[in-house]
Amino acid sequence: MKSDENAVDDAAAYSLHALDPEENERFEARAGRAEKDLAAEWALVGARLGKAVAPEEPPARLKENLMRQVAQTEQVDPSAPPKPAGSSKAPASGARGRARRRWGMVPVTVAAACAVLAVVAGVWGMDQKRQADETRSALSAAESESGSKTESPSILDQISSASDVSLAKGNMDGANISVMYSASHNMAGVSTSDMPPLPEGKVYMLWLLDKDHNVVGSGSISGGTNGEGQNAGVDLTTMTDQDLSSVAAFGITVENRDAKAPTGDPFMLESDS
Amino acid sequence: MVVMSRRFGVAEGNSRDPDVARAVREARDEHELLQNLMECASNGNQNCFEQLYDALVPRIYGLVQRILRNVAHAEEVTQEVFLEVWQKAPQYDSTRGAVGSWVTVIAHRRAVDRVRAAQSASERDMRMGAAEFEEAYEHVESTVQQGLDNASVHAALSRVPESQVEVVTLAYFGGLSQSRIAQALGVPLGTVKTRMRLGLMRLRSELGGEYEIG
């Protein structure tokens, strides 16, 4: 794969069975697990198109022939793993975290960055307990690493000990975004690592969305900035100035610092509780 | 929870099979019925498989026919699809998609393989004739406009930029590879790749969670 973006493009074509045979082989041999998971998820989007085709009744002989074949055909050994290389990851469920409204078109460079982020959205969703632990340790690591940038070291402790602590998380090829938040405390901690670098003047903006995906708050998050060495390692952003009571989902876009509304389709994280 | 009246029926003859009867009894909706039938079929029960076939074949046959535009080929491919479903039933993993989706993905791959095989047999060079592409294009366009009976899919497609819908549907319903699409539309391959990815992302977002139901 020439670059991550190519691999992701190929995942799209692969999921629609639109690769030529040699490209297909290359994808199966070389794509990472994230791309394969993404392809599996996009194949389900394709299946939605397929299932929308008006039904047709086949001739009765089709079933007769089939059942005759079935009677003579053994099934695969259930202990043999299925081919789609991949993970035990379940497809993301529910419509909650999906962007439902149009945000308008975005400049190409921004769209490209959003695309990378959308991959992150495609592969998140793991065992919640493990996720909680990982998020907590990622945030703690970020906190100790970048203590000077943190507004108050006790914020994370307060969030993680809150009874209503919630998580949202995504990761792909080393780029991770974790949000841990407590609505009752109105506090959120966001850790990012290895975010794709952004052009001068652009920031990753976290949008707090209610259940109808209206923006109820926002803040820029660290990561991906050039020249400050922040795009390597873990960055931490804490938020204490937001009303989190109606937050149902998080979206991220690439914006100018003073953006008041998302200009592209946000990459969605969703709260898991 | 006991459901007294069911919208989904099972042929009388097979409901005498206790496994089929249980699959039906324990299902609260069609989605669960398909899951139960698949699980039962994966243990080698042909009666359960037959019920599964009855439930799924109209959609699958409809799709395969749309892609192949040839009734005889559509019958053959549909039969291959369900034989593969039978063989691979033990590998079906419900956490990776609903039964209907899983079967649809298999059907799509087999239908596209057949389209490609027919193309390479009929064409000496890789260039697709303009007339042939025009025909495929119109077929895909009419499929999208008139051949889909799902309002939310229609609505979602209408909110995705046209240039992205074009490449996604040419690939999905036309069975065309990205390189053929690029060549026929006269745009760079990279552009087609990007449109395909953006189109899928947008479509997924516009469809919400519905793409995995049923």
Contacts between the chains, C-beta under 8 A, distances in Angstrom:
chain1	res1	chain2	res2	distance
A	6	B	193	7.7
A	8	B	197	6.2
A	9	B	190	8.0
A	9	B	193	3.9
A	9	B	194	6.4
A	9	B	196	7.1
A	9	B	197	5.0
A	10	B	193	7.4
A	11	B	197	7.7
A	12	B	193	7.2
A	12	B	196	4.7
A	12	B	197	3.9
A	12	B	199	8.0
A	12	B	200	5.1
A	13	B	171	7.2
A	13	B	177	7.9
A	13	B	178	4.8
A	13	B	193	6.3
A	13	B	196	5.6
A	15	B	200	7.0
A	16	B	168	6.8
A	16	B	171	4.4
A	16	B	172	5.4
A	16	B	196	6.8
A	16	B	200	7.5
A	17	B	108	6.2
A	17	B	109	5.2
A	17	B	112	4.3
A	17	B	113	7.7
A	17	B	171	7.5
A	17	B	175	7.7
A	18	B	171	3.9
A	18	B	176	7.1
A	18	B	177	5.3
A	18	B	178	4.7
A	18	B	181	7.5
A	18	B	196	6.8
A	19	B	177	6.6
A	19	B	178	6.8
A	20	B	177	5.1
A	20	B	178	7.8
A	20	B	179	5.6
A	40	B	96	6.4
A	40	B	97	7.7
A	41	B	204	7.6
A	42	B	200	4.9
A	42	B	204	7.1
A	43	B	97	8.0
A	43	B	105	4.9
A	44	B	97	5.2
A	44	B	101	5.2
A	44	B	105	7.5
A	44	B	211	5.2
A	44	B	212	5.3
A	45	B	200	5.5
A	45	B	203	5.5
A	45	B	204	4.7
A	45	B	207	6.8
A	45	B	211	5.0
A	46	B	104	7.9
A	46	B	105	7.2
A	46	B	108	6.4
A	46	B	172	5.5
A	46	B	200	7.7
A	47	B	97	7.3
A	47	B	100	7.5
A	47	B	101	4.1
A	47	B	104	4.0
A	47	B	105	5.4
A	47	B	108	7.3
A	47	B	211	7.0
A	48	B	101	7.8
A	48	B	153	6.1
A	48	B	203	7.9
A	48	B	207	5.7
A	48	B	210	6.8
A	48	B	211	3.9
A	49	B	148	7.7
A	49	B	153	6.5
A	49	B	168	7.8
A	49	B	169	7.4
A	49	B	172	5.3
A	49	B	173	7.4
A	49	B	203	7.9
A	50	B	59	7.8
A	50	B	63	4.7
A	50	B	104	4.3
A	50	B	105	8.0
A	50	B	107	6.9
A	50	B	108	5.6
A	50	B	172	7.2
A	51	B	59	5.8
A	51	B	63	7.7
A	51	B	100	6.0
A	51	B	101	7.3
A	51	B	104	5.6
A	51	B	150	7.3
A	51	B	214	6.8
A	52	B	148	4.2
A	52	B	149	6.6
A	52	B	150	3.7
A	52	B	153	4.1
A	52	B	154	7.8
A	53	B	59	6.8
A	53	B	62	4.7
A	53	B	63	4.5
A	53	B	66	5.3
A	53	B	143	7.2
A	53	B	147	5.8
A	53	B	148	6.2
A	53	B	149	7.8
A	54	B	62	5.6
A	54	B	147	5.8
A	54	B	148	7.0
A	54	B	149	4.6
A	55	B	58	3.4
A	55	B	59	5.0
A	55	B	61	7.5
A	55	B	62	4.6
A	55	B	149	8.0
A	56	B	58	6.1
A	56	B	61	5.0
A	56	B	62	4.1
A	56	B	65	5.7
A	57	B	58	5.8
A	57	B	61	7.5
A	58	B	57	5.8
A	58	B	58	7.5
A	58	B	61	4.3
A	58	B	75	6.5
A	58	B	78	6.2
A	59	B	75	6.9
A	62	B	57	7.6
A	62	B	61	7.7
A	62	B	75	5.4
A	62	B	78	6.2
A	62	B	79	5.8
A	63	B	50	7.6
A	63	B	53	6.4
A	63	B	54	7.9
A	63	B	57	7.5
A	65	B	79	5.9
A	66	B	53	6.9
A	66	B	79	5.1
A	66	B	82	5.4
A	66	B	83	6.5
A	67	B	46	7.0
A	67	B	50	6.4
A	69	B	79	7.4
A	69	B	83	5.5
A	70	B	46	5.8
A	70	B	49	6.4
A	70	B	83	6.8
A	70	B	86	5.0
A	71	B	46	6.6
A	73	B	83	6.4
A	73	B	86	6.4
A	73	B	87	6.2
A	74	B	87	7.5
A	75	B	42	7.3
A	75	B	44	6.2
A	75	B	86	6.6
A	75	B	87	5.5
A	75	B	88	7.6
A	75	B	89	6.0
A	75	B	90	5.4
A	76	B	87	5.6
A	76	B	88	5.7
A	76	B	90	5.7
A	76	B	91	6.0
A	77	B	90	7.2
A	78	B	42	7.1
A	78	B	90	3.5
A	78	B	91	6.8
A	80	B	91	7.4
A	81	B	91	7.7
A	82	B	88	7.3
A	82	B	91	4.0
A	82	B	93	7.0
A	84	B	96	7.7
A	88	B	95	7.1
A	89	B	95	7.9
A	89	B	96	8.0
A	90	B	95	3.9
A	90	B	96	6.9
A	91	B	95	7.6
A	91	B	96	6.4
A	91	B	97	6.0
A	91	B	212	5.4
A	92	B	209	7.6
A	93	B	209	6.1
A	93	B	212	7.1
A	94	B	209	4.6
A	95	B	208	3.3
A	95	B	209	3.8
A	95	B	210	6.8
A	96	B	209	7.5
A	98	B	204	7.3
A	98	B	205	5.3
A	98	B	207	7.8
A	98	B	208	4.5
A	98	B	209	6.5
A	99	B	205	4.5
A	100	B	205	7.4
A	100	B	206	7.4
A	100	B	208	6.2
A	102	B	159	6.1
A	105	B	161	7.7
A	111	B	198	7.0
A	115	B	197	6.5
A	115	B	198	6.9
A	115	B	201	6.8
A	118	B	201	5.1
A	265	B	201	7.4
A	265	B	202	6.7
A	265	B	205	6.0
A	268	B	205	7.6
